[in-house]
């Protein structure tokens, strides 16, 4: 479950199936290549199911498995912590950032 993208992908899939294009729009900042790889990793781990409808134009969606939902439930407290402490974390990261040079 390593990486920053997998929890975000699971967050967007927890309420039902999503098509690839929807995920690409919802997970801001992820490249198409990385999204494909992350979805493959989650599928190989048994966390997601990929359903290919064998239609033209192609239609594929992804759904969280019951096993994957146990992972989503395990990640929820971490998500809640992040939401509650977002401002404090931003302040700390800002305080630790090197100061920009002052131009004369």
N, C-alpha and C positions, 0 to 999 in steps of 0.2 A: 504494500500500500504506500510505497514511497512516492514522493513528488508532490508538487503543489496543485496539480490539476485534478487528480482523481477525486479528492473530496468535493471539489466544485462540481464535477460531472455527476457524482452521486447525489449531491444536493438537488440538482435540476432534474434528476430522474426519479426521485423518491415518491413523487405523486402520480406517476404513470409513464407510459411509453413516450419517447421523444424521437423525432427523426434527426438524422445527422445535421441537416441544415439548421434546425432549431438549436441544437447543442452548440454549433459553431457560433451562432449569434449570442446565445446566453452566456457562454464561457468567454468573456471578453479577454482579448490579449493572447489567446491560444492560436497557434498556426494550425492549418488543416492537417499537415503531416503529423504534428504532435498529438492532435485530437484523435486521429486514426490510430496511432500507436497506443495511446492511453486506453482507448476503447477495446483494442485487441488484448491488452494486458488484463483489463478487468474481465473480459470475456473468458480468457484462459484461466483466470483464477476462480471462475464460477460465480462471479459477482453480478455479471450482466448476461443477458441473452440477446443475441442479434437475430432479428426476424427479417428475412428477405422475402418479400411478397412475390418475387419472380414476375414482375410486371414491367412493361415499357410505357413510359419512362421508369427507370428503376425506383423502387420504394423500399426503404429499409428503416426499421426503427429499433430502438434499444430499450430494454426493460430490466429493472433490478430484480434479481432472483430472491426467493425467500432467504437464502444464505446471505445475499448482499444486503437485504434489509436489516439483518442483525448488525452488519457493519455500519450502516447508516445510523442505527440507534446508538451504537457505541460512539460515533462521531458527534452526535448532537450536543452532549455536554461541552465538548471543545468548541463547537460553533457558538453556543450560548456564552461561554467565557469570552470568546473573541468579540462578540457583539457588545457585551457589557463593558469590556475594557479597551475598546477601540481607541477612544480618545487618549487614555493613559499610555497605551503602546505608541501611538503616533507622537505624543509629547516626548517620550523617552527616545524614540528613534530620531526625532528632530534634535534633541539635546546631544545625542552621540554623533550626529553627522558633523563632519569637518566644516568649519566656517568657510564661506566663499571669500576669496581674496578681495580686499578693498582696492578699487581702482582710484588713482589719483587724478 
